[in-house]
C-alpha cells in the first residue's frame, strides 16, 4: 500500500477520491513534516520527501501546492499556505482581483528514489469569495474557461480539472506503467 503523508484532510479527501476511482488504495499518514522555505515548489517538495525517508516506510508521497498570481509577480507561489493563514482570501482579492493566476501542484513520490509529477491549473482571481467549499483559495480562484470558482463546483468536477488531479493522474500513470501498488 502507498502512504500519503499530509496533515490536511481536504488534500487527503481529494487525492483519495481520485485514487479510488483508479482502484488504487492509499494509506493516510496524518502528520506534519519539515518544509524548507524556498522559492521553488519542486525543490520544496523533493526536499521534504527526502527528509521523510527514515521516518516513513516507503512507498510514500507528499503534495506541495503553490498559487502564482501574475499581478503580484508570482506571489505567493510556494508561500501560499502561509499567505492564506496570514492575509486570507479577502486581502488577496483586494490585491489581485481579476489577475491571471495559476495553481501548481508537485507530487513527490519516494520509491527507492524521489520521482516528481506536476499539475497546473490556469485561471484568475475572483472579485469576491463564492462557493461552499472553503478549502484554501478555492473560493477566489476561477479556472480558465469557467465562470465559477473551484469552491462552487462539486468535488467530482474539481477532481476532473484541478492542478492536484492533473499531478495525481500523472502519478497514477507512472504507478500503472511500473506495476507499483
N, C-alpha and C positions, 0 to 999 in steps of 0.2 A: 504494500500500500504506500502511496505517496503522501508525505506530510506537507501540509500548507501551514506556514508559520505567519500568523498575524494576530494582533490583539483586537482588530476591527471586525465586529460581527457583520457589518454591511458588506465588506470585501469578501468575507467568507461566504455569505449567502449568494452573492453574485457569481463567484467562481464555482461554488459547489453546484449551482443550478446548471451551469454550462457543462461542467464535468459529468454530472449525472445524465444529461441529455446525450452525452457521448459514451455512456456506460463505463465511466472511469470513476472509481471511488477514491476519495481523498480523506485524510485524517486531519482534523483541525487541531493544531497545537497553538493554543491561545496564550501568546506571550509577546512581550515587547523585547526588542533586541537593540543592540548598539547600532546607531546610524551616524555616520560621519556627516559633517556639514560640508558640502561641496556644490559646485555649480553644474554638475553633470549627473543626470538621473541614472544613466547606465553605470557610471563608476560607483555611485552610492549603492545601487542595488547589488552590484557584484561584490563590493567590499563587505556589505552586511552579510551576504550569503556565505562568503568565505569565513567570516568570523563565527558562524554557526556550526562549522564543520565538526568541532569536537564537543558540541553541546547537544546537537540533534542527530538522530540516526538518519542516514540517507536512505532512499532518495527524498529530498525535500525541496520546496521552492518558496520564494517570497515575491512580493509585488511592491514596486515603488512607482508612484504616480506623481507627475507634476502638471501644473496648469501654466501655460505660457501665453501671456496677453500681449499682443502686438503694441498697443498704445503705451504699455509700461515696459517696453523693450525686453519682453520675455519674462518679466517678473510676474508672479512669484516663482515660476519654474519649479525647481526641486524643493523650494521652501514653502510649497503650497499648504501643507498641513499647519505649519507654524503661523503663516499669514491668516489662514482660516480661523485659527484659535484667537489670534491677536486682533485682527481687523474685522473679521466676519464678512458675510456677503453684502450687507448694506453699504459698507465702506468701499468694497471692490466696485460696486455699482457706481458710487459717486466718482470714483477714479477712472472707470473704464467702460461705462455703459456704451454699447454699440460697437466696441472694439472687436476686431477679429482676434480669435484665440484658438488654442488647441490643447487638448489633453494628451499626454504621453505616458503610457504605462510600460514599464520594463519588468518582465518576469525573469528572475534569476533562479535557475534550477541546478541543484547540486546532485550530480550522479557521477562519481569518480573525478569530475572536474565541473566547473561552472559553465552552463550554457545559458544564453540570453535570448529572449523573444520580446519583440516590441509591437505595440499597437498605438495608433494615433487617431484621434477624432478631432476634425476641424469644426469650427463653429464661431459663435460670437457671444459676448456678454450681454445679457438681457438688461432692460431698463428697470426691471422690478423682479422680486422673488415670486416665483409661481410654482405650484405643484405640491403634492402631498409628501413625496419622498424627500426628506430633509437631509439626505446624505451629502455632506460636503458642499461642493459648488454646484451640485445638480440643479438647485432651484434658480440659478442665474446663468446657466450655460445652455444655449440654444444650438443644437447640432446643425451642421450645414445641411441645407435642403429641408429643414424643419421649421415650423412656426411655433413650436412649444419647447419648453425646457426639458432636460433629462428627468427632472422631478415630476413632470406631467405625463410621462409615458409609463407603461407597465414594465415590470422587471423583465418580462419576456422580450418586449420590444427593445428595451435598453440593451439586453444581452445579445441582440442581433446586430447592434450598430456601435456599441461603445468601444472606447480605447482599450478597456480591460478585456472585453470579449475578443477583440482582434489579437491582442497579445496571447490570450489563453488559447485561441484557436490555432495560432502558430505553434504554441507549445504542444497542444494535442496532436497536431500533425507529426511533430518530432517524436512524441511518445509512441504513436502508432507505427511510424516508419522503423523505429528501433525496438519495437516489441517490449516497451517498458510499462509495467503495471504497478 
